[in-house]
Amino acid sequence: MGMLENLEAMLAAGQDNPLLRFTLGNILLKQGDAQGSVEHLQQAVKQDPGYSAAWKVYGKALQALGDNEGAIQVYEKGIEAARQKGDIQAVKEMQVFLKRLKKGV
């Protein structure tokens, strides 16, 4: 069984948590399943609104789906979450993604 299958089995067994959801979302996005990624990342940030890494990947997944407006909203929320947490690197990264997106919209 591969890593994705193991993680999905953990989720099915009731081991739902933000890190598991983030990891599933990240793997699915890398495999080209942006819709599946979004579903897990929505849950990750719902369970932990301060999870800046999940906000960042969530924005990327929405961009991959062509939902630039949604991605802008997610990056803005993610920047606020990262600021509150003191995660300066995540703030900077999401600000760059946001700036690029707003130029293209």
Secondary structure, 3 states (H helix, E strand, C coil): CCHHHHHHHHHHCCCCCHHHHHHHHHHHHHCCCHHHHHHHHHHHHHHCCCCHHHHHHHHHHHHHCCCHHHHHHHHHHHHHHHHHHCCHHHHHHHHHHHHHHHHHC
